[in-house]
């Protein structure tokens, strides 16, 4: 290509169809030069010219082209011959300009929403950009406004019905509003161990619960009792996780509830509903589920039946053989639990029930060796059942004296709160 003094480019005889001899020595096509014959300015660089295309015998011209990945925005230019065209890719506009939706045009921002299509595609006047609903309700489709008084009037004034959407109009006064903003349920249904909201939100962030027993079940599964927290798993199902130990209560799909260790397949308790009580709960006795303990239940930690789990200070007293160093006041520490019960501390001693053990014990915390233990493991060490076990034929706490275990029938554990 060559340029003359008036800024026009000419295609030489190499661009002319070879079969037309009369053009072999002539300039046959012209196109306006940009920047005085220089390449258009771009943010990147121009590619190499493509090979010449096939001959067009109507125009007696063949064409080739080249591209850039980052052309600068441009405004309309005069029509020109296409035999040396350059292909553009849309690019963002400079500060103070509006990028038209077609990705090719830029117009001053002050031209937007001026009721005149300055973009060739009219995107500077689109309803999503220019809709002004000041003092009115903006429909979700961003195409309409309706008076505020038309919202929640049980009539779709927006064509998309967004003025009557449940998220906008749901009134749960005096009820619990489900998180999905589509439902209300009675407040009494909150944290009742049943999903009354379709999204289960009425059972989220609930207070803790407690699995209680002070009968024979406590002789076999003492470490499984105690405080449980509500947990929503990654797949959306509900389980109850014991504090301070890896036990859980979970429901088989469409079936019964079970308790088990997280890393074991052995099940300890079984019931058709967490609302059941007594013999509606079964416990595993020598690999057979039995239902002969009327004291088993699962209830809110705030219920009176679970109040012993909230005790923060207990007293061990005895008129028998127990050394005085083991007696006195034991207190809890925040966040310290073992097998669903708070741990009680006195100097270097701890009273707790260990995971996997069926009874409470007092441990010397440095060596973690028991110096006394209960006969069974009911909900709390303050319960009379702690000193009784038909399974092992015991009716008192055991105390280690002179290297031997002996019963102290006078030992009493009481809450001092």
C-alpha positions as a Markdown table, in Angstrom:
| # | Residue | x | y | z |
|---|---|---|---|---|
| 1 | Unk | 0.0 | 0.0 | 0.0 |
| 2 | Unk | 1.1 | 3.5 | -0.8 |
| 3 | Unk | -0.3 | 6.9 | 0.2 |
| 4 | Unk | -0.6 | 10.1 | -1.8 |
| 5 | Unk | -0.6 | 13.6 | -0.4 |
| 6 | Unk | -4.3 | 13.7 | 0.2 |
| 7 | Unk | -4.3 | 10.7 | 2.5 |
| 8 | Unk | -5.6 | 8.0 | 0.3 |
| 9 | Unk | -4.2 | 4.5 | 0.2 |
| 10 | Unk | -4.0 | 2.5 | -3.1 |
| 11 | Unk | -3.9 | -1.2 | -3.6 |
| 12 | Unk | -1.1 | -2.1 | -6.1 |
| 13 | Unk | -1.4 | -4.5 | -9.0 |
| 14 | Unk | -0.7 | -7.5 | -6.6 |
| 15 | Unk | -4.2 | -7.1 | -5.2 |
| 16 | Unk | -5.8 | -7.2 | -8.6 |
| 17 | Unk | -7.3 | -10.4 | -10.1 |
| 18 | Unk | -4.6 | -11.9 | -12.1 |
| 19 | Unk | -7.0 | -12.8 | -15.0 |
| 20 | Unk | -7.7 | -9.2 | -15.7 |
| 21 | Unk | -4.7 | -8.1 | -17.7 |
| 22 | Unk | -5.9 | -4.6 | -18.2 |
| 23 | Unk | -5.4 | -3.9 | -14.5 |
| 24 | Unk | -1.9 | -5.3 | -14.2 |
| 25 | Unk | -0.3 | -1.9 | -14.3 |
| 26 | Unk | -3.0 | 0.2 | -12.7 |
| 27 | Unk | -4.0 | 1.2 | -9.2 |
| 28 | Unk | -7.5 | -0.3 | -8.9 |
| 29 | Unk | -8.9 | 0.4 | -5.4 |
| 30 | Unk | -8.5 | 3.0 | -2.7 |
| 31 | Unk | -9.4 | 3.3 | 1.0 |
| 32 | Unk | -9.0 | 6.3 | 3.4 |
| 33 | Unk | -5.8 | 6.3 | 5.3 |
| 34 | Unk | -5.9 | 6.6 | 9.1 |
| 35 | Unk | -3.4 | 8.8 | 10.9 |
| 36 | Unk | -1.8 | 9.8 | 7.6 |
| 37 | Unk | -1.2 | 6.3 | 6.5 |
| 38 | Unk | 0.0 | 5.0 | 9.9 |
| 39 | Unk | -1.6 | 2.1 | 11.7 |
| 40 | Unk | -4.6 | 2.9 | 13.9 |
| 41 | Unk | -3.4 | 3.3 | 17.5 |
| 42 | Unk | -4.2 | 0.3 | 19.7 |
| 43 | Unk | -3.5 | -0.8 | 23.3 |
| 44 | Unk | -1.8 | -3.9 | 22.0 |
| 45 | Unk | -0.2 | -4.6 | 18.6 |
| 46 | Unk | -1.4 | -5.6 | 15.1 |
| 47 | Unk | -1.0 | -9.1 | 13.9 |
| 48 | Unk | 0.7 | -10.0 | 10.6 |
| 49 | Unk | -1.4 | -9.6 | 7.4 |
| 50 | Unk | -3.3 | -12.7 | 6.4 |
| 51 | Unk | -2.8 | -14.3 | 3.0 |
| 52 | Unk | -4.6 | -12.8 | 0.0 |
| 53 | Unk | -8.2 | -14.1 | -0.3 |
| 54 | Unk | -9.8 | -15.5 | -3.4 |
| 55 | Unk | -10.5 | -13.1 | -6.3 |
| 56 | Unk | -13.8 | -11.4 | -6.5 |
| 57 | Unk | -14.4 | -11.1 | -10.3 |
| 58 | Unk | -17.2 | -8.7 | -9.9 |
| 59 | Unk | -15.1 | -6.1 | -8.2 |
| 60 | Unk | -11.8 | -7.4 | -9.6 |
| 61 | Unk | -10.3 | -7.2 | -6.1 |
| 62 | Unk | -9.0 | -9.7 | -3.6 |
| 63 | Unk | -8.6 | -8.9 | 0.1 |
| 64 | Unk | -6.5 | -9.7 | 3.2 |
| 65 | Unk | -6.8 | -8.5 | 6.8 |
| 66 | Unk | -5.1 | -8.4 | 10.2 |
| 67 | Unk | -6.3 | -8.0 | 13.8 |
| 68 | Unk | -5.6 | -6.6 | 17.2 |
| 69 | Unk | -6.8 | -7.9 | 20.5 |
| 70 | Unk | -7.1 | -4.5 | 22.2 |
| 71 | Unk | -8.3 | -1.7 | 19.9 |
| 72 | Unk | -9.1 | 1.7 | 21.4 |
| 73 | Unk | -12.8 | 2.7 | 21.4 |
| 74 | Unk | -13.8 | 4.7 | 18.4 |
| 75 | Unk | -16.7 | 6.7 | 17.0 |
| 76 | Unk | -18.3 | 6.3 | 13.6 |
| 77 | Unk | -15.9 | 6.7 | 10.7 |
| 78 | Unk | -16.5 | 7.3 | 7.0 |
| 79 | Unk | -17.4 | 4.3 | 4.9 |
| 80 | Unk | -14.3 | 3.0 | 3.2 |
| 81 | Unk | -13.2 | 0.1 | 1.0 |
| 82 | Unk | -12.7 | -3.2 | 2.8 |
| 83 | Unk | -9.8 | -4.6 | 0.9 |
| 84 | Unk | -7.4 | -3.9 | 3.7 |
| 85 | Unk | -9.9 | -4.2 | 6.7 |
| 86 | Unk | -8.8 | -4.3 | 10.3 |
| 87 | Unk | -10.9 | -6.4 | 12.8 |
| 88 | Unk | -11.7 | -4.9 | 16.2 |
| 89 | Unk | -12.5 | -6.4 | 19.6 |
| 90 | Unk | -14.5 | -4.2 | 22.0 |
| 91 | Unk | -12.6 | -2.5 | 24.8 |
| 92 | Unk | -13.6 | -0.6 | 28.0 |
| 93 | Unk | -14.3 | 3.1 | 27.8 |
| 94 | Unk | -12.2 | 5.8 | 29.4 |
| 95 | Unk | -13.2 | 7.6 | 32.6 |
| 96 | Unk | -16.3 | 9.8 | 32.1 |
| 97 | Unk | -17.7 | 7.6 | 29.3 |
| 98 | Unk | -20.5 | 5.1 | 29.2 |
| 99 | Unk | -19.8 | 1.7 | 27.6 |
| 100 | Unk | -22.6 | 0.8 | 25.3 |
| 101 | Unk | -23.9 | -2.8 | 25.6 |
| 102 | Unk | -22.8 | -3.6 | 22.1 |
| 103 | Unk | -19.2 | -3.5 | 23.3 |
| 104 | Unk | -18.2 | -1.2 | 20.4 |
| 105 | Unk | -19.4 | 2.3 | 21.3 |
| 106 | Unk | -18.6 | 4.8 | 24.1 |
| 107 | Unk | -20.6 | 8.0 | 24.8 |
| 108 | Unk | -20.2 | 10.6 | 27.4 |
| 109 | Unk | -21.9 | 9.6 | 30.7 |
| 110 | Unk | -23.9 | 12.8 | 30.6 |
| 111 | Unk | -25.7 | 11.4 | 27.5 |
| 112 | Unk | -27.2 | 8.5 | 29.4 |
| 113 | Unk | -30.9 | 8.7 | 30.2 |
| 114 | Unk | -31.4 | 11.9 | 28.2 |
| 115 | Unk | -34.2 | 10.4 | 26.2 |
| 116 | Unk | -32.1 | 10.1 | 23.1 |
| 117 | Unk | -30.3 | 7.0 | 21.8 |
| 118 | Unk | -26.7 | 8.0 | 21.7 |
| 119 | Unk | -25.5 | 4.4 | 21.6 |
| 120 | Unk | -26.3 | 2.7 | 18.3 |
| 121 | Unk | -28.0 | -0.1 | 20.3 |
| 122 | Unk | -29.9 | 2.4 | 22.5 |
| 123 | Unk | -28.4 | 0.9 | 25.7 |
| 124 | Unk | -27.8 | 4.4 | 27.1 |
| 125 | Unk | -31.6 | 4.7 | 27.4 |
| 126 | Unk | -32.4 | 1.2 | 28.7 |
| 127 | Unk | -35.1 | 0.9 | 31.4 |
| 128 | Unk | -32.7 | -1.0 | 33.7 |
| 129 | Unk | -30.4 | 2.0 | 33.5 |
| 130 | Unk | -32.8 | 4.8 | 33.5 |
| 131 | Unk | -35.8 | 3.6 | 35.5 |
| 132 | Unk | -36.5 | 6.1 | 38.3 |
| 133 | Unk | -38.9 | 4.8 | 41.0 |
| 134 | Unk | -38.4 | 7.6 | 43.5 |
| 135 | Unk | -41.3 | 7.4 | 45.9 |
| 136 | Unk | -42.6 | 4.3 | 44.3 |
| 137 | Unk | -42.0 | 0.5 | 44.5 |
| 138 | Unk | -39.4 | -0.7 | 41.9 |
| 139 | Unk | -40.6 | -4.0 | 40.4 |
| 140 | Unk | -37.9 | -6.8 | 40.5 |
| 141 | Unk | -37.8 | -6.9 | 36.6 |
| 142 | Unk | -36.4 | -3.3 | 36.7 |
| 143 | Unk | -38.9 | -2.3 | 34.0 |
| 144 | Unk | -41.8 | -0.9 | 36.1 |
| 145 | Unk | -42.7 | 1.2 | 39.1 |
| 146 | Unk | -45.9 | 1.0 | 41.0 |
| 147 | Unk | -47.2 | 3.1 | 43.9 |
| 148 | Unk | -46.1 | 1.9 | 47.3 |
| 149 | Unk | -49.7 | 1.5 | 48.4 |
| 150 | Unk | -50.1 | -1.2 | 45.7 |
| 151 | Unk | -47.6 | -3.6 | 47.3 |
| 152 | Unk | -49.0 | -6.5 | 49.3 |
| 153 | Unk | -52.6 | -5.7 | 48.2 |
| 154 | Unk | -53.2 | -9.3 | 47.0 |
| 155 | Unk | -53.1 | -8.1 | 43.4 |
| 156 | Unk | -50.1 | -8.3 | 41.0 |
| 157 | Unk | -49.5 | -4.8 | 39.9 |
| 158 | Unk | -46.0 | -5.5 | 38.7 |
| 159 | Unk | -46.1 | -7.8 | 35.7 |
| 160 | Unk | -43.7 | -10.1 | 37.4 |
| 161 | Unk | -45.7 | -10.2 | 40.6 |
| 162 | Unk | -42.8 | -8.9 | 42.7 |
| 163 | Unk | -45.1 | -6.4 | 44.5 |
| 164 | Unk | -46.8 | -9.5 | 46.1 |
| 165 | Unk | -43.8 | -11.7 | 46.8 |
| 166 | Unk | -43.8 | -13.6 | 50.1 |
| 167 | Unk | -40.4 | -12.1 | 51.0 |
| 168 | Unk | -42.0 | -8.7 | 50.8 |
| 169 | Unk | -45.5 | -9.4 | 52.2 |
| 170 | Unk | -45.1 | -12.2 | 54.7 |
| 171 | Unk | -46.4 | -11.2 | 58.1 |
| 172 | Unk | -45.4 | -13.5 | 60.9 |
| 173 | Unk | -46.6 | -11.3 | 63.8 |
| 174 | Unk | -46.7 | -13.4 | 66.9 |
| 175 | Unk | -45.1 | -16.4 | 65.0 |
| 176 | Unk | -41.7 | -17.6 | 64.0 |
| 177 | Unk | -40.6 | -16.5 | 60.6 |
| 178 | Unk | -38.8 | -19.2 | 58.7 |
| 179 | Unk | -35.5 | -18.2 | 57.2 |
| 180 | Unk | -36.7 | -18.8 | 53.6 |
| 181 | Unk | -39.1 | -15.9 | 54.2 |
| 182 | Unk | -41.9 | -18.0 | 52.8 |
| 183 | Unk | -43.5 | -19.5 | 55.9 |
| 184 | Unk | -44.5 | -18.8 | 59.5 |
| 185 | Unk | -44.9 | -21.4 | 62.2 |
| 186 | Unk | -46.2 | -21.0 | 65.8 |
| 187 | Unk | -43.5 | -20.0 | 68.3 |
| 188 | Unk | -44.3 | -23.1 | 70.2 |
| 189 | Unk | -43.0 | -25.2 | 67.3 |
| 190 | Unk | -39.6 | -23.6 | 67.7 |
| 191 | Unk | -36.9 | -26.0 | 68.9 |
| 192 | Unk | -39.4 | -28.9 | 69.4 |
| 193 | Unk | -37.1 | -31.3 | 67.6 |
| 194 | Unk | -39.3 | -31.3 | 64.5 |
| 195 | Unk | -38.7 | -29.4 | 61.2 |
| 196 | Unk | -41.9 | -27.4 | 60.9 |
| 197 | Unk | -40.3 | -24.9 | 58.5 |
| 198 | Unk | -39.6 | -26.6 | 55.1 |
| 199 | Unk | -36.0 | -25.3 | 55.4 |
| 200 | Unk | -35.6 | -26.6 | 59.0 |
| 201 | Unk | -34.7 | -23.1 | 60.3 |
| 202 | Unk | -37.1 | -23.5 | 63.3 |
| 203 | Unk | -34.7 | -26.1 | 64.6 |
| 204 | Unk | -31.5 | -24.0 | 64.2 |
| 205 | Unk | -29.7 | -22.1 | 66.9 |
| 206 | Unk | -31.7 | -23.9 | 69.5 |
| 207 | Unk | -30.7 | -24.2 | 73.2 |
| 208 | Unk | -29.0 | -27.5 | 74.1 |
| 209 | Unk | -30.8 | -30.7 | 74.9 |
| 210 | Unk | -30.1 | -33.5 | 77.4 |
| 211 | Unk | -30.4 | -37.3 | 77.2 |
| 212 | Unk | -31.4 | -38.4 | 80.7 |
| 213 | Unk | -31.5 | -41.8 | 82.5 |
| 214 | Unk | -31.3 | -42.8 | 86.1 |
| 215 | Unk | -32.3 | -46.5 | 85.8 |
| 216 | Unk | -30.7 | -49.6 | 84.4 |
| 217 | Unk | -29.8 | -47.9 | 81.1 |
| 218 | Unk | -27.3 | -45.8 | 83.2 |
| 219 | Unk | -25.5 | -48.9 | 84.2 |
| 220 | Unk | -24.8 | -49.8 | 80.6 |
| 221 | Unk | -24.5 | -46.5 | 78.8 |
| 222 | Unk | -23.6 | -43.9 | 81.3 |
| 223 | Unk | -21.1 | -42.1 | 79.0 |
| 224 | Unk | -23.8 | -41.6 | 76.3 |
| 225 | Unk | -26.0 | -39.5 | 78.6 |
| 226 | Unk | -25.7 | -35.8 | 79.2 |
| 227 | Unk | -25.8 | -32.6 | 77.2 |
| 228 | Unk | -26.3 | -32.6 | 73.4 |
| 229 | Unk | -26.1 | -29.7 | 71.0 |
| 230 | Unk | -28.2 | -29.3 | 67.8 |
| 231 | Unk | -26.0 | -29.6 | 64.7 |
| 232 | Unk | -26.9 | -29.2 | 61.0 |
| 233 | Unk | -24.6 | -31.3 | 58.9 |
| 234 | Unk | -23.1 | -30.4 | 55.5 |
| 235 | Unk | -25.9 | -32.3 | 53.7 |
| 236 | Unk | -28.6 | -30.4 | 55.6 |
| 237 | Unk | -29.6 | -33.3 | 58.0 |
| 238 | Unk | -30.0 | -32.7 | 61.7 |
| 239 | Unk | -28.0 | -34.5 | 64.4 |
| 240 | Unk | -27.3 | -33.9 | 68.1 |
| 241 | Unk | -23.7 | -33.9 | 69.2 |
| 242 | Unk | -22.7 | -34.7 | 72.7 |
| 243 | Unk | -20.5 | -32.2 | 74.5 |
| 244 | Unk | -17.1 | -33.3 | 75.4 |
| 245 | Unk | -17.3 | -36.7 | 73.7 |
| 246 | Unk | -17.7 | -38.2 | 70.2 |
| 247 | Unk | -21.3 | -39.5 | 70.6 |
| 248 | Unk | -24.2 | -38.4 | 68.5 |
| 249 | Unk | -28.0 | -38.9 | 68.1 |
| 250 | Unk | -29.0 | -39.2 | 64.5 |
| 251 | Unk | -32.0 | -40.4 | 62.5 |
| 252 | Unk | -32.0 | -43.1 | 59.8 |
| 253 | Unk | -33.8 | -41.7 | 56.8 |
| 254 | Unk | -37.6 | -42.1 | 57.4 |
| 255 | Unk | -36.9 | -44.3 | 60.4 |
| 256 | Unk | -35.7 | -44.5 | 64.0 |
| 257 | Unk | -33.3 | -42.3 | 66.0 |
| 258 | Unk | -30.1 | -43.9 | 67.3 |
| 259 | Unk | -27.2 | -42.9 | 69.5 |
| 260 | Unk | -23.7 | -44.1 | 68.7 |
| 261 | Unk | -20.0 | -43.3 | 68.8 |
| 262 | Unk | -18.9 | -41.3 | 65.8 |
| 263 | Unk | -16.2 | -43.9 | 65.0 |
| 264 | Unk | -18.1 | -47.0 | 65.9 |
| 265 | Unk | -21.0 | -48.9 | 64.4 |
| 266 | Unk | -22.4 | -50.0 | 67.8 |
| 267 | Unk | -25.6 | -48.3 | 68.7 |
| 268 | Unk | -26.6 | -47.6 | 72.3 |
| 269 | Unk | -30.1 | -46.2 | 72.3 |
| 270 | Unk | -33.0 | -46.4 | 69.9 |
| 271 | Unk | -36.4 | -44.7 | 69.6 |
| 272 | Unk | -39.0 | -43.8 | 67.0 |
| 273 | Unk | -39.2 | -40.2 | 68.1 |
| 274 | Unk | -37.2 | -37.9 | 70.3 |
| 275 | Unk | -40.4 | -36.9 | 72.0 |
| 276 | Unk | -40.7 | -40.5 | 73.4 |
| 277 | Unk | -40.2 | -41.2 | 77.1 |
| 278 | Unk | -39.4 | -44.2 | 79.2 |
| 279 | Unk | -40.0 | -47.6 | 77.6 |
| 280 | Unk | -40.5 | -46.0 | 74.2 |
| 281 | Unk | -36.7 | -45.7 | 74.4 |
| 282 | Unk | -34.7 | -48.9 | 74.0 |
| 283 | Unk | -31.1 | -49.4 | 75.0 |
| 284 | Unk | -28.6 | -52.0 | 74.0 |
| 285 | Unk | -28.2 | -54.6 | 76.7 |
| 286 | Unk | -25.6 | -57.3 | 75.7 |
| 287 | Unk | -26.3 | -56.7 | 72.0 |
| 288 | Unk | -30.1 | -56.8 | 72.4 |
| 289 | Unk | -32.3 | -53.7 | 72.5 |
| 290 | Unk | -34.5 | -53.8 | 75.6 |
| 291 | Unk | -37.1 | -51.3 | 77.0 |
| 292 | Unk | -37.3 | -51.7 | 80.7 |
| 293 | Unk | -36.1 | -48.2 | 81.9 |
| 294 | Unk | -38.9 | -45.7 | 82.5 |
| 295 | Unk | -36.4 | -42.9 | 83.2 |
| 296 | Unk | -35.0 | -42.4 | 79.7 |
| 297 | Unk | -36.0 | -39.2 | 77.9 |
| 298 | Unk | -34.6 | -36.5 | 75.6 |
| 299 | Unk | -35.5 | -33.0 | 76.7 |
| 300 | Unk | -34.4 | -29.4 | 76.6 |
| 301 | Unk | -31.5 | -28.5 | 78.8 |
| 302 | Unk | -33.7 | -25.8 | 80.3 |
| 303 | Unk | -36.3 | -28.2 | 81.6 |
| 304 | Unk | -36.4 | -29.0 | 85.3 |
| 305 | Unk | -35.6 | -32.7 | 84.6 |
| 306 | Unk | -32.2 | -31.6 | 83.4 |
| 307 | Unk | -31.4 | -29.0 | 86.0 |
| 308 | Unk | -28.7 | -31.1 | 87.7 |
| 309 | Unk | -26.6 | -30.7 | 84.6 |
| 310 | Unk | -26.5 | -27.0 | 85.2 |
| 311 | Unk | -25.0 | -27.3 | 88.7 |
| 312 | Unk | -21.7 | -25.4 | 88.9 |
| 313 | Unk | -20.6 | -26.4 | 92.5 |
| 314 | Unk | -20.9 | -29.8 | 94.1 |
| 315 | Unk | -19.9 | -31.0 | 97.6 |
| 316 | Unk | -18.5 | -34.4 | 98.5 |
| 317 | Unk | -19.2 | -35.2 | 102.1 |
| 318 | Unk | -18.6 | -38.4 | 104.2 |
| 319 | Unk | -18.5 | -39.6 | 107.8 |
| 320 | Unk | -16.8 | -42.8 | 106.6 |
| 321 | Unk | -13.4 | -43.9 | 105.2 |
| 322 | Unk | -13.0 | -41.4 | 102.4 |
| 323 | Unk | -9.9 | -39.2 | 103.0 |
| 324 | Unk | -10.7 | -35.6 | 103.7 |
| 325 | Unk | -8.5 | -34.5 | 100.9 |
| 326 | Unk | -11.1 | -35.9 | 98.5 |
| 327 | Unk | -14.0 | -34.2 | 100.2 |
| 328 | Unk | -15.2 | -30.6 | 100.0 |
| 329 | Unk | -16.3 | -28.3 | 97.2 |
| 330 | Unk | -15.7 | -29.0 | 93.5 |
| 331 | Unk | -16.5 | -26.3 | 90.9 |
| 332 | Unk | -16.8 | -26.3 | 87.1 |
| 333 | Unk | -14.8 | -24.3 | 84.6 |
| 334 | Unk | -16.3 | -22.7 | 81.5 |
| 335 | Unk | -16.3 | -24.9 | 78.4 |
| 336 | Unk | -14.9 | -28.0 | 80.2 |
| 337 | Unk | -17.0 | -31.1 | 79.5 |
| 338 | Unk | -16.5 | -34.8 | 79.4 |
| 339 | Unk | -19.2 | -37.3 | 78.1 |
| 340 | Unk | -21.8 | -34.6 | 78.1 |
| 341 | Unk | -21.3 | -33.5 | 81.7 |
| 342 | Unk | -19.4 | -30.6 | 83.2 |
| 343 | Unk | -16.0 | -31.5 | 84.8 |
| 344 | Unk | -15.8 | -30.5 | 88.5 |
| 345 | Unk | -12.4 | -29.4 | 89.8 |
| 346 | Unk | -10.8 | -29.2 | 93.3 |
| 347 | Unk | -7.0 | -28.4 | 93.4 |
| 348 | Unk | -5.4 | -31.3 | 91.5 |
| 349 | Unk | -8.5 | -33.4 | 91.4 |
| 350 | Unk | -11.2 | -33.8 | 88.8 |
| 351 | Unk | -14.6 | -35.4 | 89.0 |
| 352 | Unk | -15.9 | -36.5 | 85.7 |
| 353 | Unk | -17.1 | -39.4 | 83.6 |
| 354 | Unk | -14.8 | -40.5 | 80.8 |
| 355 | Unk | -16.0 | -41.4 | 77.3 |
| 356 | Unk | -16.4 | -45.2 | 77.2 |
| 357 | Unk | -16.6 | -45.6 | 81.0 |
| 358 | Unk | -19.8 | -46.4 | 82.8 |
| 359 | Unk | -19.3 | -44.5 | 86.0 |
| 360 | Unk | -18.1 | -41.2 | 87.4 |
| 361 | Unk | -14.7 | -41.0 | 89.1 |
| 362 | Unk | -12.4 | -38.6 | 90.9 |
| 363 | Unk | -9.0 | -38.5 | 89.2 |
| 364 | Unk | -5.7 | -37.1 | 90.2 |
| 365 | Unk | -5.3 | -34.9 | 87.1 |
| 366 | Unk | -1.5 | -35.2 | 86.8 |
| 367 | Unk | -1.5 | -39.0 | 86.5 |
| 368 | Unk | -5.2 | -39.3 | 85.5 |
| 369 | Unk | -5.6 | -42.2 | 88.0 |
| 370 | Unk | -8.9 | -42.7 | 89.7 |
| 371 | Unk | -9.0 | -42.4 | 93.5 |
| 372 | Unk | -12.7 | -43.0 | 93.8 |
| 373 | Unk | -15.6 | -44.0 | 91.5 |
| 374 | Unk | -19.4 | -44.3 | 91.4 |
| 375 | Unk | -21.3 | -47.6 | 90.9 |
| 376 | Unk | -23.0 | -46.4 | 87.7 |
| 377 | Unk | -23.3 | -43.4 | 85.4 |
| 378 | Unk | -26.7 | -41.7 | 85.6 |
| 379 | Unk | -27.2 | -38.2 | 84.2 |
| 380 | Unk | -25.5 | -36.5 | 87.2 |
| 381 | Unk | -23.1 | -37.6 | 89.9 |
| 382 | Unk | -25.5 | -36.0 | 92.5 |
| 383 | Unk | -28.2 | -38.5 | 91.7 |
| 384 | Unk | -28.7 | -41.4 | 94.2 |
| 385 | Unk | -28.4 | -43.8 | 91.2 |
| 386 | Unk | -24.7 | -43.0 | 91.0 |
| 387 | Unk | -24.1 | -45.1 | 94.1 |
| 388 | Unk | -26.2 | -48.1 | 92.9 |
| 389 | Unk | -25.7 | -50.8 | 90.3 |
| 390 | Unk | -27.6 | -54.0 | 90.1 |
| 391 | Unk | -25.4 | -55.0 | 87.2 |
| 392 | Unk | -22.3 | -55.0 | 89.4 |
| 393 | Unk | -24.0 | -55.6 | 92.7 |
| 394 | Unk | -22.8 | -52.3 | 94.3 |
| 395 | Unk | -24.6 | -49.9 | 96.5 |
| 396 | Unk | -22.0 | -47.2 | 97.3 |
| 397 | Unk | -19.1 | -45.2 | 95.9 |
| 398 | Unk | -15.7 | -47.0 | 95.9 |
| 399 | Unk | -12.7 | -45.3 | 97.5 |
| 400 | Unk | -9.1 | -46.3 | 97.3 |
| 401 | Unk | -7.6 | -46.5 | 100.8 |
| 402 | Unk | -4.2 | -48.0 | 101.5 |
| 403 | Unk | -4.0 | -49.3 | 98.0 |
| 404 | Unk | -7.3 | -51.1 | 98.2 |
| 405 | Unk | -10.8 | -50.3 | 96.9 |
| 406 | Unk | -13.4 | -50.1 | 99.6 |
| 407 | Unk | -17.1 | -49.0 | 99.7 |
| 408 | Unk | -18.0 | -45.8 | 101.5 |
| 409 | Unk | -21.8 | -46.0 | 102.2 |
| 410 | Unk | -21.8 | -42.6 | 103.9 |
| 411 | Unk | -20.5 | -40.7 | 100.9 |
| 412 | Unk | -22.9 | -38.1 | 99.5 |
| 413 | Unk | -22.5 | -35.9 | 96.4 |
| 414 | Unk | -24.8 | -32.8 | 96.5 |
| 415 | Unk | -25.3 | -29.6 | 94.4 |
| 416 | Unk | -24.4 | -26.4 | 96.3 |
| 417 | Unk | -25.8 | -23.9 | 93.8 |
